[in-house]
Amino acid sequence: MIRVLIVDDDFMVARLHRKVVERTPGFEVVGEARTGAEALAAVRELRPDLVLLDIYLPDISGLDVLRELRGGAAAGGGHEPDVLVITAAREVETVRGALRGGAVHYVIKPFEVPVLQERLRDYARRSRELAAIASSLPGQDAVDRVFGAAVPPPRLPKGLSEETAELVRNTLLACDEDLSAAECAARSGLSRVSARRYLEHFAATGRVAVSLRYGSTGRPERRFRWAATTEHP
């Protein structure tokens, strides 16, 4: 589970963020903070993986919090979490400051719930990519995937069409949970065999994450979730 700290001075907004995080598989909220000082203390105490950080705080700017966390191990008690900025601030200097401070993304309020969910899923994907290359020296393709670079997608194998690939991709993107081949087929109107061919192709090229669901008997069920940031099928 990815541990999340929510930093926002408006408790209603923080509650909304909490609901979005808790509805996103693989994430859990470990705490909330209302001020910059509380945020730094919470990072030291709770050691979250990810901080959802507002810029407008009553004591210090969220950018100052970000700089404190990036400026040295003491600010986070030896712990340096990733930071996703969520704010109404639209000034270019603020966006640039967040970028320079190492924020993993910047979401502007107000936003649609799927926007934040997609940013969280993208963060989870990047975390998985980093974990996958942690034990070896990565090649350029692996590094590109971590940084979300636009890597040209592999050509579709013979017998697969771009149109159907796009249909399967959109079916996965439209679902907040992973799907089996049978569920994907039912939602897309394809046969189970056809849906599985496209899903396995996406899995082989790293654009779909595969998990196993174990039942009481028989082989585990393969389940699929769109994991790539590229817009290509």
Secondary structure in CASP SS format (residue, H / E / C, confidence):
PFRMAT SS
TARGET T0000
AUTHOR 0000-0000-0000
METHOD secondary structure of the structure
MODEL  1
M C 1.00
I E 1.00
R E 1.00
V E 1.00
L E 1.00
I E 1.00
V E 1.00
D C 1.00
D C 1.00
D C 1.00
F H 1.00
M H 1.00
V H 1.00
A H 1.00
R H 1.00
L H 1.00
H H 1.00
R H 1.00
K H 1.00
V H 1.00
V H 1.00
E H 1.00
R C 1.00
T C 1.00
P C 1.00
G C 1.00
F E 1.00
E E 1.00
V E 1.00
V E 1.00
G E 1.00
E E 1.00
A E 1.00
R C 1.00
T C 1.00
G H 1.00
A H 1.00
E H 1.00
A H 1.00
L H 1.00
A H 1.00
A H 1.00
V H 1.00
R H 1.00
E H 1.00
L H 1.00
R C 1.00
P C 1.00
D C 1.00
L E 1.00
V E 1.00
L E 1.00
L E 1.00
D C 1.00
I C 1.00
Y C 1.00
L C 1.00
P C 1.00
D C 1.00
I C 1.00
S C 1.00
G H 1.00
L H 1.00
D H 1.00
V H 1.00
L H 1.00
R H 1.00
E H 1.00
L H 1.00
R H 1.00
G H 1.00
G C 1.00
A C 1.00
A C 1.00
A C 1.00
G C 1.00
G C 1.00
G C 1.00
H C 1.00
E C 1.00
P C 1.00
D E 1.00
V E 1.00
L E 1.00
V E 1.00
I E 1.00
T E 1.00
A C 1.00
A C 1.00
R C 1.00
E C 1.00
V H 1.00
E H 1.00
T H 1.00
V H 1.00
R H 1.00
G H 1.00
A H 1.00
L H 1.00
R H 1.00
G C 1.00
G C 1.00
A C 1.00
V C 1.00
H E 1.00
Y E 1.00
V E 1.00
I E 1.00
K C 1.00
P C 1.00
F C 1.00
E C 1.00
V H 1.00
P H 1.00
V H 1.00
L H 1.00
Q H 1.00
E H 1.00
R H 1.00
L H 1.00
R H 1.00
D H 1.00
Y H 1.00
A H 1.00
R H 1.00
R H 1.00
S H 1.00
R H 1.00
E H 1.00
L H 1.00
A H 1.00
A H 1.00
I C 1.00
A C 1.00
S C 1.00
S C 1.00
L C 1.00
P C 1.00
G C 1.00
Q H 1.00
D H 1.00
A H 1.00
V H 1.00
D H 1.00
R H 1.00
V H 1.00
F H 1.00
G C 1.00
A C 1.00
A C 1.00
V C 1.00
P C 1.00
P C 1.00
P C 1.00
R C 1.00
L C 1.00
P C 1.00
K C 1.00
G C 1.00
L C 1.00
S C 1.00
E H 1.00
E H 1.00
T H 1.00
A H 1.00
E H 1.00
L H 1.00
V H 1.00
R H 1.00
N H 1.00
T H 1.00
L H 1.00
L H 1.00
A C 1.00
C C 1.00
D C 1.00
E C 1.00
D C 1.00
L E 1.00
S E 1.00
A H 1.00
A H 1.00
E H 1.00
C H 1.00
A H 1.00
A H 1.00
R H 1.00
S H 1.00
G C 1.00
L C 1.00
S C 1.00
R H 1.00
V H 1.00
S H 1.00
A H 1.00
R H 1.00
R H 1.00
Y H 1.00
L H 1.00
E H 1.00
H H 1.00
F H 1.00
A H 1.00
A H 1.00
T C 1.00
G C 1.00
R C 1.00
V E 1.00
A E 1.00
V E 1.00
S E 1.00
L E 1.00
R E 1.00
Y C 1.00
G C 1.00
S C 1.00
T C 1.00
G C 1.00
R C 1.00
P C 1.00
E E 1.00
R E 1.00
R E 1.00
F E 1.00
R E 1.00
W E 1.00
A C 1.00
A C 1.00
T C 1.00
T C 1.00
E C 1.00
H C 1.00
P C 1.00
END
